[in-house]
Amino acid sequence: MNKKFTFYPEGVCSMMIEIALDGDVIDDVVFTGGCNGNLSGISKLIKGMKAEDVIDRLEGTKCGFKDTSCPDQLSKALRAAMAQQ
């Protein structure tokens, strides 16, 4: 059974991340705002992966001079979603 979660990132261009999880596996991720091509590509690449594996790969990714990035915020969103299950 899929559970859906909404996360509001901070310090990046994307304004919202919607996540659908099937247990600990990512079923879908949709970003609102940000670099559409890159974020759509990331969403496709991580579909079917375990959330913890994605967190391990993306956590701490920086965007230019910023201390965070959309991938880093996605790792935070996944961590929050996993904690809510």
Phi and psi restraints in degrees (range 20) as a CNS / XPLOR table:
assign (resid 1 and name C) (resid 2 and name N)
       (resid 2 and name CA) (resid 2 and name C) 1.0 -79.2 20.0 2
assign (resid 2 and name N) (resid 2 and name CA)
       (resid 2 and name C) (resid 3 and name N) 1.0 137.6 20.0 2
assign (resid 2 and name C) (resid 3 and name N)
       (resid 3 and name CA) (resid 3 and name C) 1.0 -114.1 20.0 2
assign (resid 3 and name N) (resid 3 and name CA)
       (resid 3 and name C) (resid 4 and name N) 1.0 138.2 20.0 2
assign (resid 3 and name C) (resid 4 and name N)
       (resid 4 and name CA) (resid 4 and name C) 1.0 -108.3 20.0 2
assign (resid 4 and name N) (resid 4 and name CA)
       (resid 4 and name C) (resid 5 and name N) 1.0 140.6 20.0 2
assign (resid 4 and name C) (resid 5 and name N)
       (resid 5 and name CA) (resid 5 and name C) 1.0 -132.9 20.0 2
assign (resid 5 and name N) (resid 5 and name CA)
       (resid 5 and name C) (resid 6 and name N) 1.0 146.6 20.0 2
assign (resid 5 and name C) (resid 6 and name N)
       (resid 6 and name CA) (resid 6 and name C) 1.0 -120.5 20.0 2
assign (resid 6 and name N) (resid 6 and name CA)
       (resid 6 and name C) (resid 7 and name N) 1.0 135.3 20.0 2
assign (resid 6 and name C) (resid 7 and name N)
       (resid 7 and name CA) (resid 7 and name C) 1.0 -132.5 20.0 2
assign (resid 7 and name N) (resid 7 and name CA)
       (resid 7 and name C) (resid 8 and name N) 1.0 139.1 20.0 2
assign (resid 7 and name C) (resid 8 and name N)
       (resid 8 and name CA) (resid 8 and name C) 1.0 -109.6 20.0 2
assign (resid 8 and name N) (resid 8 and name CA)
       (resid 8 and name C) (resid 9 and name N) 1.0 102.4 20.0 2
assign (resid 8 and name C) (resid 9 and name N)
       (resid 9 and name CA) (resid 9 and name C) 1.0 -67.6 20.0 2
assign (resid 9 and name N) (resid 9 and name CA)
       (resid 9 and name C) (resid 10 and name N) 1.0 159.0 20.0 2
assign (resid 9 and name C) (resid 10 and name N)
       (resid 10 and name CA) (resid 10 and name C) 1.0 -124.2 20.0 2
assign (resid 10 and name N) (resid 10 and name CA)
       (resid 10 and name C) (resid 11 and name N) 1.0 140.3 20.0 2
assign (resid 10 and name C) (resid 11 and name N)
       (resid 11 and name CA) (resid 11 and name C) 1.0 78.9 20.0 2
assign (resid 11 and name N) (resid 11 and name CA)
       (resid 11 and name C) (resid 12 and name N) 1.0 14.5 20.0 2
assign (resid 11 and name C) (resid 12 and name N)
       (resid 12 and name CA) (resid 12 and name C) 1.0 -135.2 20.0 2
assign (resid 12 and name N) (resid 12 and name CA)
       (resid 12 and name C) (resid 13 and name N) 1.0 173.9 20.0 2
assign (resid 12 and name C) (resid 13 and name N)
       (resid 13 and name CA) (resid 13 and name C) 1.0 -75.4 20.0 2
assign (resid 13 and name N) (resid 13 and name CA)
       (resid 13 and name C) (resid 14 and name N) 1.0 -33.4 20.0 2
assign (resid 13 and name C) (resid 14 and name N)
       (resid 14 and name CA) (resid 14 and name C) 1.0 -69.3 20.0 2
assign (resid 14 and name N) (resid 14 and name CA)
       (resid 14 and name C) (resid 15 and name N) 1.0 145.7 20.0 2
assign (resid 14 and name C) (resid 15 and name N)
       (resid 15 and name CA) (resid 15 and name C) 1.0 -104.5 20.0 2
assign (resid 15 and name N) (resid 15 and name CA)
       (resid 15 and name C) (resid 16 and name N) 1.0 -21.9 20.0 2
assign (resid 15 and name C) (resid 16 and name N)
       (resid 16 and name CA) (resid 16 and name C) 1.0 -155.7 20.0 2
assign (resid 16 and name N) (resid 16 and name CA)
       (resid 16 and name C) (resid 17 and name N) 1.0 145.0 20.0 2
assign (resid 16 and name C) (resid 17 and name N)
       (resid 17 and name CA) (resid 17 and name C) 1.0 -126.4 20.0 2
assign (resid 17 and name N) (resid 17 and name CA)
       (resid 17 and name C) (resid 18 and name N) 1.0 123.2 20.0 2
assign (resid 17 and name C) (resid 18 and name N)
       (resid 18 and name CA) (resid 18 and name C) 1.0 -108.4 20.0 2
assign (resid 18 and name N) (resid 18 and name CA)
       (resid 18 and name C) (resid 19 and name N) 1.0 129.5 20.0 2
assign (resid 18 and name C) (resid 19 and name N)
       (resid 19 and name CA) (resid 19 and name C) 1.0 -124.5 20.0 2
assign (resid 19 and name N) (resid 19 and name CA)
       (resid 19 and name C) (resid 20 and name N) 1.0 135.6 20.0 2
assign (resid 19 and name C) (resid 20 and name N)
       (resid 20 and name CA) (resid 20 and name C) 1.0 -116.0 20.0 2
assign (resid 20 and name N) (resid 20 and name CA)
       (resid 20 and name C) (resid 21 and name N) 1.0 121.3 20.0 2
assign (resid 20 and name C) (resid 21 and name N)
       (resid 21 and name CA) (resid 21 and name C) 1.0 -114.1 20.0 2
assign (resid 21 and name N) (resid 21 and name CA)
       (resid 21 and name C) (resid 22 and name N) 1.0 142.0 20.0 2
assign (resid 21 and name C) (resid 22 and name N)
       (resid 22 and name CA) (resid 22 and name C) 1.0 -113.1 20.0 2
assign (resid 22 and name N) (resid 22 and name CA)
       (resid 22 and name C) (resid 23 and name N) 1.0 92.0 20.0 2
assign (resid 22 and name C) (resid 23 and name N)
       (resid 23 and name CA) (resid 23 and name C) 1.0 70.1 20.0 2
assign (resid 23 and name N) (resid 23 and name CA)
       (resid 23 and name C) (resid 24 and name N) 1.0 -119.1 20.0 2
assign (resid 23 and name C) (resid 24 and name N)
       (resid 24 and name CA) (resid 24 and name C) 1.0 -105.7 20.0 2
assign (resid 24 and name N) (resid 24 and name CA)
       (resid 24 and name C) (resid 25 and name N) 1.0 14.1 20.0 2
assign (resid 24 and name C) (resid 25 and name N)
       (resid 25 and name CA) (resid 25 and name C) 1.0 -107.7 20.0 2
assign (resid 25 and name N) (resid 25 and name CA)
       (resid 25 and name C) (resid 26 and name N) 1.0 136.2 20.0 2
assign (resid 25 and name C) (resid 26 and name N)
       (resid 26 and name CA) (resid 26 and name C) 1.0 -78.2 20.0 2
assign (resid 26 and name N) (resid 26 and name CA)
       (resid 26 and name C) (resid 27 and name N) 1.0 122.1 20.0 2
assign (resid 26 and name C) (resid 27 and name N)
       (resid 27 and name CA) (resid 27 and name C) 1.0 -95.4 20.0 2
assign (resid 27 and name N) (resid 27 and name CA)
       (resid 27 and name C) (resid 28 and name N) 1.0 -35.0 20.0 2
assign (resid 27 and name C) (resid 28 and name N)
       (resid 28 and name CA) (resid 28 and name C) 1.0 -163.7 20.0 2
assign (resid 28 and name N) (resid 28 and name CA)
       (resid 28 and name C) (resid 29 and name N) 1.0 147.4 20.0 2
assign (resid 28 and name C) (resid 29 and name N)
       (resid 29 and name CA) (resid 29 and name C) 1.0 -137.9 20.0 2
assign (resid 29 and name N) (resid 29 and name CA)
       (resid 29 and name C) (resid 30 and name N) 1.0 130.5 20.0 2
assign (resid 29 and name C) (resid 30 and name N)
       (resid 30 and name CA) (resid 30 and name C) 1.0 -127.9 20.0 2
assign (resid 30 and name N) (resid 30 and name CA)
       (resid 30 and name C) (resid 31 and name N) 1.0 125.1 20.0 2
assign (resid 30 and name C) (resid 31 and name N)
       (resid 31 and name CA) (resid 31 and name C) 1.0 -98.8 20.0 2
assign (resid 31 and name N) (resid 31 and name CA)
       (resid 31 and name C) (resid 32 and name N) 1.0 141.6 20.0 2
assign (resid 31 and name C) (resid 32 and name N)
       (resid 32 and name CA) (resid 32 and name C) 1.0 -110.1 20.0 2
assign (resid 32 and name N) (resid 32 and name CA)
       (resid 32 and name C) (resid 33 and name N) 1.0 120.9 20.0 2
assign (resid 32 and name C) (resid 33 and name N)
       (resid 33 and name CA) (resid 33 and name C) 1.0 85.1 20.0 2
assign (resid 33 and name N) (resid 33 and name CA)
       (resid 33 and name C) (resid 34 and name N) 1.0 -179.8 20.0 2
assign (resid 33 and name C) (resid 34 and name N)
       (resid 34 and name CA) (resid 34 and name C) 1.0 84.3 20.0 2
assign (resid 34 and name N) (resid 34 and name CA)
       (resid 34 and name C) (resid 35 and name N) 1.0 -168.1 20.0 2
assign (resid 34 and name C) (resid 35 and name N)
       (resid 35 and name CA) (resid 35 and name C) 1.0 -81.6 20.0 2
assign (resid 35 and name N) (resid 35 and name CA)
       (resid 35 and name C) (resid 36 and name N) 1.0 97.0 20.0 2
assign (resid 35 and name C) (resid 36 and name N)
       (resid 36 and name CA) (resid 36 and name C) 1.0 -53.3 20.0 2
assign (resid 36 and name N) (resid 36 and name CA)
       (resid 36 and name C) (resid 37 and name N) 1.0 -47.8 20.0 2
assign (resid 36 and name C) (resid 37 and name N)
       (resid 37 and name CA) (resid 37 and name C) 1.0 -61.3 20.0 2
assign (resid 37 and name N) (resid 37 and name CA)
       (resid 37 and name C) (resid 38 and name N) 1.0 -49.0 20.0 2
assign (resid 37 and name C) (resid 38 and name N)
       (resid 38 and name CA) (resid 38 and name C) 1.0 -64.4 20.0 2
assign (resid 38 and name N) (resid 38 and name CA)
       (resid 38 and name C) (resid 39 and name N) 1.0 -44.6 20.0 2
assign (resid 38 and name C) (resid 39 and name N)
       (resid 39 and name CA) (resid 39 and name C) 1.0 -72.0 20.0 2
assign (resid 39 and name N) (resid 39 and name CA)
       (resid 39 and name C) (resid 40 and name N) 1.0 -34.0 20.0 2
assign (resid 39 and name C) (resid 40 and name N)
       (resid 40 and name CA) (resid 40 and name C) 1.0 -65.1 20.0 2
assign (resid 40 and name N) (resid 40 and name CA)
       (resid 40 and name C) (resid 41 and name N) 1.0 -39.7 20.0 2
assign (resid 40 and name C) (resid 41 and name N)
       (resid 41 and name CA) (resid 41 and name C) 1.0 -63.3 20.0 2
assign (resid 41 and name N) (resid 41 and name CA)
       (resid 41 and name C) (resid 42 and name N) 1.0 -44.8 20.0 2
assign (resid 41 and name C) (resid 42 and name N)
       (resid 42 and name CA) (resid 42 and name C) 1.0 -60.2 20.0 2
assign (resid 42 and name N) (resid 42 and name CA)
       (resid 42 and name C) (resid 43 and name N) 1.0 -44.2 20.0 2
assign (resid 42 and name C) (resid 43 and name N)
       (resid 43 and name CA) (resid 43 and name C) 1.0 -58.5 20.0 2
assign (resid 43 and name N) (resid 43 and name CA)
       (resid 43 and name C) (resid 44 and name N) 1.0 -41.9 20.0 2
assign (resid 43 and name C) (resid 44 and name N)
       (resid 44 and name CA) (resid 44 and name C) 1.0 -68.4 20.0 2
assign (resid 44 and name N) (resid 44 and name CA)
       (resid 44 and name C) (resid 45 and name N) 1.0 -40.3 20.0 2
assign (resid 44 and name C) (resid 45 and name N)
       (resid 45 and name CA) (resid 45 and name C) 1.0 -64.9 20.0 2
assign (resid 45 and name N) (resid 45 and name CA)
       (resid 45 and name C) (resid 46 and name N) 1.0 -34.8 20.0 2
assign (resid 45 and name C) (resid 46 and name N)
       (resid 46 and name CA) (resid 46 and name C) 1.0 -92.5 20.0 2
assign (resid 46 and name N) (resid 46 and name CA)
       (resid 46 and name C) (resid 47 and name N) 1.0 -8.2 20.0 2
assign (resid 46 and name C) (resid 47 and name N)
       (resid 47 and name CA) (resid 47 and name C) 1.0 -59.7 20.0 2
assign (resid 47 and name N) (resid 47 and name CA)
       (resid 47 and name C) (resid 48 and name N) 1.0 128.9 20.0 2
assign (resid 47 and name C) (resid 48 and name N)
       (resid 48 and name CA) (resid 48 and name C) 1.0 90.4 20.0 2
assign (resid 48 and name N) (resid 48 and name CA)
       (resid 48 and name C) (resid 49 and name N) 1.0 -6.4 20.0 2
assign (resid 48 and name C) (resid 49 and name N)
       (resid 49 and name CA) (resid 49 and name C) 1.0 -87.2 20.0 2
assign (resid 49 and name N) (resid 49 and name CA)
       (resid 49 and name C) (resid 50 and name N) 1.0 156.4 20.0 2
assign (resid 49 and name C) (resid 50 and name N)
       (resid 50 and name CA) (resid 50 and name C) 1.0 -72.0 20.0 2
assign (resid 50 and name N) (resid 50 and name CA)
       (resid 50 and name C) (resid 51 and name N) 1.0 138.4 20.0 2
assign (resid 50 and name C) (resid 51 and name N)
       (resid 51 and name CA) (resid 51 and name C) 1.0 -57.1 20.0 2
assign (resid 51 and name N) (resid 51 and name CA)
       (resid 51 and name C) (resid 52 and name N) 1.0 -42.0 20.0 2
assign (resid 51 and name C) (resid 52 and name N)
       (resid 52 and name CA) (resid 52 and name C) 1.0 -62.8 20.0 2
assign (resid 52 and name N) (resid 52 and name CA)
       (resid 52 and name C) (resid 53 and name N) 1.0 -35.9 20.0 2
assign (resid 52 and name C) (resid 53 and name N)
       (resid 53 and name CA) (resid 53 and name C) 1.0 -65.1 20.0 2
assign (resid 53 and name N) (resid 53 and name CA)
       (resid 53 and name C) (resid 54 and name N) 1.0 -40.3 20.0 2
assign (resid 53 and name C) (resid 54 and name N)
       (resid 54 and name CA) (resid 54 and name C) 1.0 -67.9 20.0 2
assign (resid 54 and name N) (resid 54 and name CA)
       (resid 54 and name C) (resid 55 and name N) 1.0 -42.3 20.0 2
assign (resid 54 and name C) (resid 55 and name N)
       (resid 55 and name CA) (resid 55 and name C) 1.0 -58.1 20.0 2
assign (resid 55 and name N) (resid 55 and name CA)
       (resid 55 and name C) (resid 56 and name N) 1.0 -46.9 20.0 2
assign (resid 55 and name C) (resid 56 and name N)
       (resid 56 and name CA) (resid 56 and name C) 1.0 -59.6 20.0 2
assign (resid 56 and name N) (resid 56 and name CA)
       (resid 56 and name C) (resid 57 and name N) 1.0 -36.7 20.0 2
assign (resid 56 and name C) (resid 57 and name N)
       (resid 57 and name CA) (resid 57 and name C) 1.0 -79.9 20.0 2
assign (resid 57 and name N) (resid 57 and name CA)
       (resid 57 and name C) (resid 58 and name N) 1.0 -35.4 20.0 2
assign (resid 57 and name C) (resid 58 and name N)
       (resid 58 and name CA) (resid 58 and name C) 1.0 -100.7 20.0 2
assign (resid 58 and name N) (resid 58 and name CA)
       (resid 58 and name C) (resid 59 and name N) 1.0 -22.3 20.0 2
assign (resid 58 and name C) (resid 59 and name N)
       (resid 59 and name CA) (resid 59 and name C) 1.0 -58.5 20.0 2
assign (resid 59 and name N) (resid 59 and name CA)
       (resid 59 and name C) (resid 60 and name N) 1.0 131.9 20.0 2
assign (resid 59 and name C) (resid 60 and name N)
       (resid 60 and name CA) (resid 60 and name C) 1.0 89.5 20.0 2
assign (resid 60 and name N) (resid 60 and name CA)
       (resid 60 and name C) (resid 61 and name N) 1.0 -1.0 20.0 2
assign (resid 60 and name C) (resid 61 and name N)
       (resid 61 and name CA) (resid 61 and name C) 1.0 -65.9 20.0 2
assign (resid 61 and name N) (resid 61 and name CA)
       (resid 61 and name C) (resid 62 and name N) 1.0 133.5 20.0 2
assign (resid 61 and name C) (resid 62 and name N)
       (resid 62 and name CA) (resid 62 and name C) 1.0 -109.6 20.0 2
assign (resid 62 and name N) (resid 62 and name CA)
       (resid 62 and name C) (resid 63 and name N) 1.0 154.2 20.0 2
assign (resid 62 and name C) (resid 63 and name N)
       (resid 63 and name CA) (resid 63 and name C) 1.0 -115.9 20.0 2
assign (resid 63 and name N) (resid 63 and name CA)
       (resid 63 and name C) (resid 64 and name N) 1.0 106.9 20.0 2
assign (resid 63 and name C) (resid 64 and name N)
       (resid 64 and name CA) (resid 64 and name C) 1.0 57.1 20.0 2
assign (resid 64 and name N) (resid 64 and name CA)
       (resid 64 and name C) (resid 65 and name N) 1.0 -124.4 20.0 2
assign (resid 64 and name C) (resid 65 and name N)
       (resid 65 and name CA) (resid 65 and name C) 1.0 -88.0 20.0 2
assign (resid 65 and name N) (resid 65 and name CA)
       (resid 65 and name C) (resid 66 and name N) 1.0 -4.2 20.0 2
assign (resid 65 and name C) (resid 66 and name N)
       (resid 66 and name CA) (resid 66 and name C) 1.0 -75.4 20.0 2
assign (resid 66 and name N) (resid 66 and name CA)
       (resid 66 and name C) (resid 67 and name N) 1.0 153.7 20.0 2
assign (resid 66 and name C) (resid 67 and name N)
       (resid 67 and name CA) (resid 67 and name C) 1.0 -82.0 20.0 2
assign (resid 67 and name N) (resid 67 and name CA)
       (resid 67 and name C) (resid 68 and name N) 1.0 -2.3 20.0 2
assign (resid 67 and name C) (resid 68 and name N)
       (resid 68 and name CA) (resid 68 and name C) 1.0 -142.1 20.0 2
assign (resid 68 and name N) (resid 68 and name CA)
       (resid 68 and name C) (resid 69 and name N) 1.0 -177.9 20.0 2
assign (resid 68 and name C) (resid 69 and name N)
       (resid 69 and name CA) (resid 69 and name C) 1.0 -159.4 20.0 2
assign (resid 69 and name N) (resid 69 and name CA)
       (resid 69 and name C) (resid 70 and name N) 1.0 173.1 20.0 2
assign (resid 69 and name C) (resid 70 and name N)
       (resid 70 and name CA) (resid 70 and name C) 1.0 -62.1 20.0 2
assign (resid 70 and name N) (resid 70 and name CA)
       (resid 70 and name C) (resid 71 and name N) 1.0 -42.0 20.0 2
assign (resid 70 and name C) (resid 71 and name N)
       (resid 71 and name CA) (resid 71 and name C) 1.0 -61.7 20.0 2
assign (resid 71 and name N) (resid 71 and name CA)
       (resid 71 and name C) (resid 72 and name N) 1.0 -38.9 20.0 2
assign (resid 71 and name C) (resid 72 and name N)
       (resid 72 and name CA) (resid 72 and name C) 1.0 -65.0 20.0 2
assign (resid 72 and name N) (resid 72 and name CA)
       (resid 72 and name C) (resid 73 and name N) 1.0 -41.6 20.0 2
assign (resid 72 and name C) (resid 73 and name N)
       (resid 73 and name CA) (resid 73 and name C) 1.0 -66.1 20.0 2
assign (resid 73 and name N) (resid 73 and name CA)
       (resid 73 and name C) (resid 74 and name N) 1.0 -34.1 20.0 2
assign (resid 73 and name C) (resid 74 and name N)
       (resid 74 and name CA) (resid 74 and name C) 1.0 -62.3 20.0 2
assign (resid 74 and name N) (resid 74 and name CA)
       (resid 74 and name C) (resid 75 and name N) 1.0 -40.0 20.0 2
assign (resid 74 and name C) (resid 75 and name N)
       (resid 75 and name CA) (resid 75 and name C) 1.0 -62.9 20.0 2
assign (resid 75 and name N) (resid 75 and name CA)
       (resid 75 and name C) (resid 76 and name N) 1.0 -38.2 20.0 2
assign (resid 75 and name C) (resid 76 and name N)
       (resid 76 and name CA) (resid 76 and name C) 1.0 -66.7 20.0 2
assign (resid 76 and name N) (resid 76 and name CA)
       (resid 76 and name C) (resid 77 and name N) 1.0 -40.8 20.0 2
assign (resid 76 and name C) (resid 77 and name N)
       (resid 77 and name CA) (resid 77 and name C) 1.0 -63.0 20.0 2
assign (resid 77 and name N) (resid 77 and name CA)
       (resid 77 and name C) (resid 78 and name N) 1.0 -42.9 20.0 2
assign (resid 77 and name C) (resid 78 and name N)
       (resid 78 and name CA) (resid 78 and name C) 1.0 -65.7 20.0 2
assign (resid 78 and name N) (resid 78 and name CA)
       (resid 78 and name C) (resid 79 and name N) 1.0 -40.4 20.0 2
assign (resid 78 and name C) (resid 79 and name N)
       (resid 79 and name CA) (resid 79 and name C) 1.0 -61.7 20.0 2
assign (resid 79 and name N) (resid 79 and name CA)
       (resid 79 and name C) (resid 80 and name N) 1.0 -43.2 20.0 2
assign (resid 79 and name C) (resid 80 and name N)
       (resid 80 and name CA) (resid 80 and name C) 1.0 -65.3 20.0 2
assign (resid 80 and name N) (resid 80 and name CA)
       (resid 80 and name C) (resid 81 and name N) 1.0 -42.0 20.0 2
assign (resid 80 and name C) (resid 81 and name N)
       (resid 81 and name CA) (resid 81 and name C) 1.0 -63.4 20.0 2
assign (resid 81 and name N) (resid 81 and name CA)
       (resid 81 and name C) (resid 82 and name N) 1.0 -42.2 20.0 2
assign (resid 81 and name C) (resid 82 and name N)
       (resid 82 and name CA) (resid 82 and name C) 1.0 -64.0 20.0 2
assign (resid 82 and name N) (resid 82 and name CA)
       (resid 82 and name C) (resid 83 and name N) 1.0 -36.6 20.0 2
assign (resid 82 and name C) (resid 83 and name N)
       (resid 83 and name CA) (resid 83 and name C) 1.0 -69.2 20.0 2
assign (resid 83 and name N) (resid 83 and name CA)
       (resid 83 and name C) (resid 84 and name N) 1.0 -27.9 20.0 2
assign (resid 83 and name C) (resid 84 and name N)
       (resid 84 and name CA) (resid 84 and name C) 1.0 -80.2 20.0 2
assign (resid 84 and name N) (resid 84 and name CA)
       (resid 84 and name C) (resid 85 and name N) 1.0 -15.4 20.0 2
